[in-house]
Amino acid sequence: MPEISKRAQLTPASPIRKFLPLAQKAKEAGVKVYALSSGDPDYQVPPAFFKAVKSYKAKTLNYAPSSGILEHTQAWQKYYLSLGVKIPTENIVPTSGCAEAILFALYAATDPGDEVLVFEPVYVSYKSFAVMAGITLKPVRLKPENGYALPSLSEIEEQISPKTRAIVVINPDNPTGKLWSKKELLMVLELAKKHNLFVIADETYREIRFSGQPECLLKYSNFKDRVILTDSVSKRFSMPGARIGCVASQNPEVMAAALRFAQARLSVGTLEQLGTAPLLKKAKGITDKAKQEYSGRCGIVSQALAKIRGVTFRPPQGAFYMIAQLPIADAEDFVKFMLTKFSYKNQTVLVAPMQDFYLTPGLGKNEIRIACVLKKPDLKIAMEILKLGLEAYKKNLSA
Amino acid sequence: MPEISKRAQLTPASPIRKFLPLAQKAKEAGVKVYALSSGDPDYQVPPAFFKAVKSYKAKTLNYAPSSGILEHTQAWQKYYLSLGVKIPTENIVPTSGCAEAILFALYAATDPGDEVLVFEPVYVSYKSFAVMAGITLKPVRLKPENGYALPSLSEIEEQISPKTRAIVVINPDNPTGKLWSKKELLMVLELAKKHNLFVIADETYREIRFSGQPECLLKYSNFKDRVILTDSVSKRFSMPGARIGCVASQNPEVMAAALRFAQARLSVGTLEQLGTAPLLKKAKGITDKAKQEYSGRCGIVSQALAKIRGVTFRPPQGAFYMIAQLPIADAEDFVKFMLTKFSYKNQTVLVAPMQDFYLTPGLGKNEIRIACVLKKPDLKIAMEILKLGLEAYKKNLSA
């Protein structure tokens, strides 16, 4: 029997998704599970999407061009213009969510054996993509006690080697909920310039920020050759099941490569490209409402967390995640406990243990990530259950 | 300005897709272009697909599970059972077309620096995926004068090294239209066993075969640990724009890895998983009709090609492609000529030059691939135009 590859062995299971089978078992046993693990909101999709999809008239369903359906890339173009970014449609290639955009950006920037700098904790898919692409992520730690602020330049430069090819900036950040200040962004861009690196700007949560205006790194014309934007409609339009994102850059060589990668896998969903075009053209009304909603949801979770003894956290400034430090040693064990041994009035909560979001071994063992993806009344109940579960878990440990 | 990676530079542009901008220009100049370059049929999608998509009722559009929507994987399971293959739903992971399934299979089987054996000419996306994954494809040539038959074992073994991890078998084959005989399949499977290799079985065109019964390599239980199936609904249900395929294997380690790869990019289109489930459950009626249709289409192209002086070809046994050797030196130049300098009654034809389907430099320069994807009357006209274009091209060269 042939052995699977080393990269296959090393690609981690998603800490967000690996507990779904246990959650399923709990559900089958009649327990209601409040899922706060995945960034998968219960928030309504703008009806214009379904209207466009359902009005599809053709009897064939052909490949879209690898460069995207023109109406769709023009809609992205218009959307970026509303953020102050002028970009040709040729410099926008639709992808299957932000995930594929990240993979294309990594392929464009790196060869096997190269290194990419990330801030940890980091969105876990980066770890998998790095293994798949044969590269190494080098972590720079953001600390909750500093509000996840950028550390000193020297601390960052310590992780840069001759093999480093890119720095990843997720803004607003998943999982920390950090908003990058203009000063921090410029520091990273200047650092990239100094070391001749690409900057992979992951702006999936762009408009879900609770202060200031949406940022887009494509706007910084001094750095236009080094910024590779990875984007997605999943969160801002609440439609992760559509699998629509894009990779965009003002660097024509990066985009020519992205198009070749895109050609290899042919195209992105035809129906969803058509369905999202009207939303991209009128994004602001939709995203303003979404921002309001998630601001309220995060507020409720913050208030509830503040009342649980021994728990510390930083209220998020954007995205819809927050990290909580729990007064226990092993958050993964706690997550399992909640699904297999605990319920309150036949209800329990699923959150994501943070350990796998770190690259440095040993970090995050007492942390969980909470995704504020449920309606406010549900979040209130879920947080109450989390509190009771935590008490029960501690009691169970000391018993 | 940072340089893009070597793999980005080496990833080839698709010879199928790279002429689309020229075709677009011809269209804009009022010329009707018969597109026989891409496997993108004008054949109708089974209406049950659109019915299912349009009856989607939820107001949210959530991620599907990475392991697939259960109704969808159960439909694949039922479909495979109709081919005599018993496989648990856990051993089927939906992918974004066969393309992503191939990428997952390559990731599962290989590490950067490894080698994979392919038969050339080979479907071009393999070349791109190999570069992206940091591996090398080693070609074994199939020759038209032998009807693309498998060469001797010793010829194949010459290309196997200690770095070889897998053999790719596309059946029916794209681009040759070859059907693999049971004897040939068993020879390859035995060879894989002898050298402890995986077999990546690409069966996108399974039912589009003009003799015999659909084959599925998952059926060969003696080789179950080494077969990785990559599949797609794109051709058999005529819906490449849906981006639905799957990777399947009886090897649990391969599937655990495939699921981890799938988790990294989260999920495949929710609407299309729901839409294709009813088709997979009742595939035979649909695929029987498709087979009939493509048999007729390929027959028309064969008849027309037979009448063009100096052209040689092998009538396809399956899929819907055929390779033609033209009486010219540079097929790529001819394809450009057809789009930029030739038209007949304001019509022209786009075909794919074959050179890039080969790995061995210098092969295929006088060859084109014709995809029989248009209705019969259109194919008749297109072949007439191709004949006239060829005459004009030769005259133009000698002028």
HADDOCK unambig.tbl for C-alpha pairs under 7 A between the chains (distance, minus, plus):
assign (segid A and resid 1 and name CA) (segid B and resid 196 and name CA) 6.60 0.50 0.50
assign (segid A and resid 1 and name CA) (segid B and resid 225 and name CA) 5.93 0.50 0.50
assign (segid A and resid 1 and name CA) (segid B and resid 226 and name CA) 6.56 0.50 0.50
assign (segid A and resid 2 and name CA) (segid B and resid 196 and name CA) 5.46 0.50 0.50
assign (segid A and resid 2 and name CA) (segid B and resid 197 and name CA) 5.88 0.50 0.50
assign (segid A and resid 2 and name CA) (segid B and resid 198 and name CA) 6.43 0.50 0.50
assign (segid A and resid 2 and name CA) (segid B and resid 226 and name CA) 6.52 0.50 0.50
assign (segid A and resid 4 and name CA) (segid B and resid 108 and name CA) 5.54 0.50 0.50
assign (segid A and resid 4 and name CA) (segid B and resid 109 and name CA) 5.27 0.50 0.50
assign (segid A and resid 4 and name CA) (segid B and resid 254 and name CA) 6.46 0.50 0.50
assign (segid A and resid 5 and name CA) (segid B and resid 108 and name CA) 5.57 0.50 0.50
assign (segid A and resid 5 and name CA) (segid B and resid 109 and name CA) 5.18 0.50 0.50
assign (segid A and resid 5 and name CA) (segid B and resid 110 and name CA) 5.05 0.50 0.50
assign (segid A and resid 5 and name CA) (segid B and resid 111 and name CA) 5.67 0.50 0.50
assign (segid A and resid 6 and name CA) (segid B and resid 111 and name CA) 6.40 0.50 0.50
assign (segid A and resid 7 and name CA) (segid B and resid 111 and name CA) 6.24 0.50 0.50
assign (segid A and resid 8 and name CA) (segid B and resid 107 and name CA) 6.37 0.50 0.50
assign (segid A and resid 8 and name CA) (segid B and resid 108 and name CA) 5.07 0.50 0.50
assign (segid A and resid 8 and name CA) (segid B and resid 257 and name CA) 5.45 0.50 0.50
assign (segid A and resid 9 and name CA) (segid B and resid 257 and name CA) 6.86 0.50 0.50
assign (segid A and resid 11 and name CA) (segid B and resid 260 and name CA) 6.50 0.50 0.50
assign (segid A and resid 12 and name CA) (segid B and resid 260 and name CA) 6.43 0.50 0.50
assign (segid A and resid 13 and name CA) (segid B and resid 260 and name CA) 5.07 0.50 0.50
assign (segid A and resid 14 and name CA) (segid B and resid 260 and name CA) 6.97 0.50 0.50
assign (segid A and resid 14 and name CA) (segid B and resid 263 and name CA) 6.02 0.50 0.50
assign (segid A and resid 14 and name CA) (segid B and resid 264 and name CA) 6.84 0.50 0.50
assign (segid A and resid 40 and name CA) (segid B and resid 62 and name CA) 6.01 0.50 0.50
assign (segid A and resid 40 and name CA) (segid B and resid 63 and name CA) 6.55 0.50 0.50
assign (segid A and resid 42 and name CA) (segid B and resid 60 and name CA) 6.29 0.50 0.50
assign (segid A and resid 43 and name CA) (segid B and resid 60 and name CA) 6.42 0.50 0.50
assign (segid A and resid 44 and name CA) (segid B and resid 59 and name CA) 5.45 0.50 0.50
assign (segid A and resid 44 and name CA) (segid B and resid 60 and name CA) 5.01 0.50 0.50
assign (segid A and resid 45 and name CA) (segid B and resid 59 and name CA) 6.02 0.50 0.50
assign (segid A and resid 45 and name CA) (segid B and resid 60 and name CA) 5.29 0.50 0.50
assign (segid A and resid 45 and name CA) (segid B and resid 61 and name CA) 6.67 0.50 0.50
assign (segid A and resid 54 and name CA) (segid B and resid 54 and name CA) 5.32 0.50 0.50
assign (segid A and resid 59 and name CA) (segid B and resid 44 and name CA) 5.46 0.50 0.50
assign (segid A and resid 59 and name CA) (segid B and resid 45 and name CA) 6.02 0.50 0.50
assign (segid A and resid 60 and name CA) (segid B and resid 42 and name CA) 6.28 0.50 0.50
assign (segid A and resid 60 and name CA) (segid B and resid 43 and name CA) 6.43 0.50 0.50
assign (segid A and resid 60 and name CA) (segid B and resid 44 and name CA) 4.99 0.50 0.50
assign (segid A and resid 60 and name CA) (segid B and resid 45 and name CA) 5.29 0.50 0.50
assign (segid A and resid 60 and name CA) (segid B and resid 239 and name CA) 6.91 0.50 0.50
assign (segid A and resid 61 and name CA) (segid B and resid 45 and name CA) 6.67 0.50 0.50
assign (segid A and resid 61 and name CA) (segid B and resid 239 and name CA) 4.98 0.50 0.50
assign (segid A and resid 61 and name CA) (segid B and resid 240 and name CA) 6.51 0.50 0.50
assign (segid A and resid 61 and name CA) (segid B and resid 241 and name CA) 5.08 0.50 0.50
assign (segid A and resid 61 and name CA) (segid B and resid 242 and name CA) 6.88 0.50 0.50
assign (segid A and resid 62 and name CA) (segid B and resid 40 and name CA) 6.00 0.50 0.50
assign (segid A and resid 62 and name CA) (segid B and resid 239 and name CA) 6.15 0.50 0.50
assign (segid A and resid 62 and name CA) (segid B and resid 240 and name CA) 5.52 0.50 0.50
assign (segid A and resid 62 and name CA) (segid B and resid 241 and name CA) 4.61 0.50 0.50
assign (segid A and resid 63 and name CA) (segid B and resid 40 and name CA) 6.53 0.50 0.50
assign (segid A and resid 63 and name CA) (segid B and resid 240 and name CA) 5.27 0.50 0.50
assign (segid A and resid 63 and name CA) (segid B and resid 241 and name CA) 4.15 0.50 0.50
assign (segid A and resid 64 and name CA) (segid B and resid 241 and name CA) 6.27 0.50 0.50
assign (segid A and resid 99 and name CA) (segid B and resid 265 and name CA) 5.11 0.50 0.50
assign (segid A and resid 100 and name CA) (segid B and resid 265 and name CA) 6.80 0.50 0.50
assign (segid A and resid 107 and name CA) (segid B and resid 8 and name CA) 6.38 0.50 0.50
assign (segid A and resid 107 and name CA) (segid B and resid 132 and name CA) 6.62 0.50 0.50
assign (segid A and resid 108 and name CA) (segid B and resid 4 and name CA) 5.54 0.50 0.50
assign (segid A and resid 108 and name CA) (segid B and resid 5 and name CA) 5.57 0.50 0.50
assign (segid A and resid 108 and name CA) (segid B and resid 8 and name CA) 5.06 0.50 0.50
assign (segid A and resid 109 and name CA) (segid B and resid 4 and name CA) 5.27 0.50 0.50
assign (segid A and resid 109 and name CA) (segid B and resid 5 and name CA) 5.18 0.50 0.50
assign (segid A and resid 110 and name CA) (segid B and resid 5 and name CA) 5.05 0.50 0.50
assign (segid A and resid 111 and name CA) (segid B and resid 5 and name CA) 5.68 0.50 0.50
assign (segid A and resid 111 and name CA) (segid B and resid 6 and name CA) 6.42 0.50 0.50
assign (segid A and resid 111 and name CA) (segid B and resid 7 and name CA) 6.23 0.50 0.50
assign (segid A and resid 112 and name CA) (segid B and resid 112 and name CA) 6.75 0.50 0.50
assign (segid A and resid 112 and name CA) (segid B and resid 134 and name CA) 6.65 0.50 0.50
assign (segid A and resid 125 and name CA) (segid B and resid 264 and name CA) 4.71 0.50 0.50
assign (segid A and resid 128 and name CA) (segid B and resid 264 and name CA) 5.90 0.50 0.50
assign (segid A and resid 129 and name CA) (segid B and resid 264 and name CA) 6.93 0.50 0.50
assign (segid A and resid 132 and name CA) (segid B and resid 107 and name CA) 6.61 0.50 0.50
assign (segid A and resid 133 and name CA) (segid B and resid 133 and name CA) 6.30 0.50 0.50
assign (segid A and resid 134 and name CA) (segid B and resid 112 and name CA) 6.65 0.50 0.50
assign (segid A and resid 196 and name CA) (segid B and resid 1 and name CA) 6.59 0.50 0.50
assign (segid A and resid 196 and name CA) (segid B and resid 2 and name CA) 5.44 0.50 0.50
assign (segid A and resid 197 and name CA) (segid B and resid 2 and name CA) 5.89 0.50 0.50
assign (segid A and resid 198 and name CA) (segid B and resid 2 and name CA) 6.42 0.50 0.50
assign (segid A and resid 225 and name CA) (segid B and resid 1 and name CA) 5.94 0.50 0.50
assign (segid A and resid 226 and name CA) (segid B and resid 1 and name CA) 6.57 0.50 0.50
assign (segid A and resid 226 and name CA) (segid B and resid 2 and name CA) 6.53 0.50 0.50
assign (segid A and resid 239 and name CA) (segid B and resid 60 and name CA) 6.92 0.50 0.50
assign (segid A and resid 239 and name CA) (segid B and resid 61 and name CA) 4.96 0.50 0.50
assign (segid A and resid 239 and name CA) (segid B and resid 62 and name CA) 6.16 0.50 0.50
assign (segid A and resid 240 and name CA) (segid B and resid 61 and name CA) 6.49 0.50 0.50
assign (segid A and resid 240 and name CA) (segid B and resid 62 and name CA) 5.53 0.50 0.50
assign (segid A and resid 240 and name CA) (segid B and resid 63 and name CA) 5.28 0.50 0.50
assign (segid A and resid 241 and name CA) (segid B and resid 61 and name CA) 5.08 0.50 0.50
assign (segid A and resid 241 and name CA) (segid B and resid 62 and name CA) 4.60 0.50 0.50
assign (segid A and resid 241 and name CA) (segid B and resid 63 and name CA) 4.15 0.50 0.50
assign (segid A and resid 241 and name CA) (segid B and resid 64 and name CA) 6.27 0.50 0.50
assign (segid A and resid 241 and name CA) (segid B and resid 269 and name CA) 5.67 0.50 0.50
assign (segid A and resid 241 and name CA) (segid B and resid 270 and name CA) 5.18 0.50 0.50
assign (segid A and resid 242 and name CA) (segid B and resid 61 and name CA) 6.89 0.50 0.50
assign (segid A and resid 242 and name CA) (segid B and resid 269 and name CA) 5.57 0.50 0.50
assign (segid A and resid 242 and name CA) (segid B and resid 270 and name CA) 6.67 0.50 0.50
assign (segid A and resid 243 and name CA) (segid B and resid 268 and name CA) 6.87 0.50 0.50
assign (segid A and resid 243 and name CA) (segid B and resid 269 and name CA) 5.94 0.50 0.50
assign (segid A and resid 254 and name CA) (segid B and resid 4 and name CA) 6.48 0.50 0.50
assign (segid A and resid 257 and name CA) (segid B and resid 8 and name CA) 5.45 0.50 0.50
assign (segid A and resid 257 and name CA) (segid B and resid 9 and name CA) 6.87 0.50 0.50
assign (segid A and resid 260 and name CA) (segid B and resid 11 and name CA) 6.52 0.50 0.50
assign (segid A and resid 260 and name CA) (segid B and resid 12 and name CA) 6.45 0.50 0.50
assign (segid A and resid 260 and name CA) (segid B and resid 13 and name CA) 5.07 0.50 0.50
assign (segid A and resid 260 and name CA) (segid B and resid 14 and name CA) 6.97 0.50 0.50
assign (segid A and resid 263 and name CA) (segid B and resid 14 and name CA) 6.02 0.50 0.50
assign (segid A and resid 264 and name CA) (segid B and resid 14 and name CA) 6.85 0.50 0.50
assign (segid A and resid 264 and name CA) (segid B and resid 125 and name CA) 4.72 0.50 0.50
assign (segid A and resid 264 and name CA) (segid B and resid 128 and name CA) 5.90 0.50 0.50
assign (segid A and resid 264 and name CA) (segid B and resid 129 and name CA) 6.93 0.50 0.50
assign (segid A and resid 265 and name CA) (segid B and resid 99 and name CA) 5.10 0.50 0.50
assign (segid A and resid 265 and name CA) (segid B and resid 100 and name CA) 6.80 0.50 0.50
assign (segid A and resid 268 and name CA) (segid B and resid 243 and name CA) 6.88 0.50 0.50
assign (segid A and resid 269 and name CA) (segid B and resid 241 and name CA) 5.65 0.50 0.50
assign (segid A and resid 269 and name CA) (segid B and resid 242 and name CA) 5.56 0.50 0.50
assign (segid A and resid 269 and name CA) (segid B and resid 243 and name CA) 5.93 0.50 0.50
assign (segid A and resid 270 and name CA) (segid B and resid 241 and name CA) 5.19 0.50 0.50
assign (segid A and resid 270 and name CA) (segid B and resid 242 and name CA) 6.66 0.50 0.50
